[in-house]
Amino acid sequence: MKKRISIFGSTGSIGNSTLNIIRNNEDLFEVSTLVAGNNINKLIEQIEEFSPKHVYIIKEENAKLLKEKYPELDIYFGKKGMQDISNLLDYDIAVSALVGIAGLEPTYHMIKNGKTVALANKEVLVAGGELIIETAKQNHAKLLTVDSEHSAIMQCLNVEEENKIDKILLTASGGPFFDQEITDKITVADALNHPTWSMGKKVTIDSATMMNKGFEVIEAKWLFDVNPDQIEVVVHKRSLVHSMVQYEDGTIMANIGPKSMEIPIAYALNYPKRLKNDIQKLNLFEIKQLEFLEPDLEKFKCLKLAFDAIKKGHSHQVVLNAADEVLVNAFLESKITFTDIPKIMEIMLKKHQPEKLDTIERILDLDKRTRESTLAEIRNLKR
């Protein structure tokens, strides 16, 4: 029987990669649900090819257009529509790839219903943290990951799941400034010039500050139930070693493979079995050397702040995530300098007093307050 797949964020890069895997494995998978934002033309293309049962798009006028074109299709829109479509049960695995905090509540509904979710949205665990993990445990929901680094860890742990780990070695590309001085003269174009990966603007800036790796440290803490001192960030510029696990006897298991998001997505969809693909395999004789470097936590202050947020608790992680989104957007709009990002982030974390976040509503409320406070801090910034 085919696995039924729901894709939350179907028109984005993860969504398109997921659909390509389904396209190449029609005997294994079928599409149940497609959730998009505003890209109605891309969504129509996907409807035509994959014939889903349920579809979501943000705007009501676009939903009406889809209903006229596809009268038999189950169509949702708006806030209530997102709640309703994320509470459906007629699928086997959902890919959570909505951008930003928007992915938190739908994912919470899915795991509350005991479903299997493949996470491609960092904010779900960075902001949702304790609540998401506890809800998954209570409802016997399975959380997988399609992030390349966390998938690599998951694969290494799956090989030796009965053995205790000493630490997780989380690899990072180092971004564009690993070997350069970081100053307030760094431009948006400089920060968007990533040496290894082609990504969206937000995640590319996060990679330049190494905040993206800080978020992944928080994800690893929740996903693999480890302490922050069991997670070590290792810079590996070639991005061929996707991450490693060191066991108690000193053995290190590394996940090495091509730079393609389709591999971790396919592994999650068909977990724990691998799928054959046409991606060009690595030639170890051509690689020759694999270099690993230590990041400077004073230079990349955002990474240090992520470790601090883990130690201070769940609500500090929500503040970290919300403040970062506001600050990156302000930098992209040239309202602050590159060095202002960690500077204001640290201010926001120091101001915050821990809060108990035992509901989605409380998490979203703190997220909203933090965004407002961060905007105020930007306005008050003295040059």
Phi, psi and omega in degrees: 000137181289145173282134179267126187248131171253132183241112177264100188110045190289335184267358177275184185294318179293318178300315179294322177294321178297316180294328177293322176295317178297319179301322182272358180222055184297338179283346183252327189229154170218155183270127176263314187222138173238124179242119182239176177262266182240357184278079185291326181296317178293321180296320178298318177302318181291322177298315181300320184277321192251352175048062179288165175272326185231143181219143176233141169216148191297307190276140181297322181296324177289324177297320179295320178298318179294322180294323177294321183282325182230077185298337181273353185277142178275109190243137181234156177205166174069185184296312180296322179299322178294320177299315184293315185288332179279353176258003176292158185239354188271059174207166182256325179212138178248138173262117182264098185231022175293148185278134171074202184295344179300338181278348187293304185295315177301319179294321176301315178300318182297314182286331176296332176273006176075022184272164174271128183234130173261112186276127172235011184242110183297324185298334181303315180267329178294316179269324184277326173035247187302317182296316181296314182295315181295320179295321178297317179296315183297327185253010178056035176276146180259126176255116174252179180220145175245004171296134188300319182290315182287329173296320178300317179296315180302320180291320178295320180290329181293334180287320185232052189294341181274350182263140181282140180268152174269312177200160173261130178254100186268114184279151179221147178286336183092346178068190185281349188244015184299323181255013181239158174286138178263120180227173179281004176270356177296129182266168176301317180298321177300313185289333180276356183270073182285135185284344188238313189247149172255111187223176175294164185298315183300308183291332178290318176295319177299326177291322180295324178274348188069016173294326178302320178289328175298318176297321180292329174297315179296317177302315182297321178302315182283316184295319189248007173053056179238162176277157180301330179284357174262007179241124179236129178271128183237122180280124179224095192298332186280348177054039176259326172269114190275337169170171185218159174234128176257125181268171185299333181274005179095350178293136176247125175256125183246144174258112182241131181187178180299156178276084179214127179290343181294333181292306178294328178295313181297323179296320179291317181296324185249020185308136001262019181266147179271156178247138175292145177216175181257014180291137182299128183283157178285145173251105185298331179290333177280327181294312176065303185231146174234115184254139179233134185230156180265131178284148177271109185287343175278325177288315179258075187298329181299324179294318177297320181296329177294316176298320178298319182296323177299315183293328183278339175123173187304313186294330175294329178291325175295316179299315179304312183294313183294316180297319181298318181298319179293316184292319178296318179297319179295321177295316179299332178267009177061031178270339176224167177270169180299320182286344177290336183301301179293329182297310181287326176303316180295321178299314182297320180290322179292326180287334188285135172257135184306142178231151176275124184243082184255008174220158176298321182300319179291323177297313182293327177294315177296320177303313181295315180296321180294319178299317180295317180294323180292319176298320178296320179296322177295317180295328182273358184300129179264132179262000000 
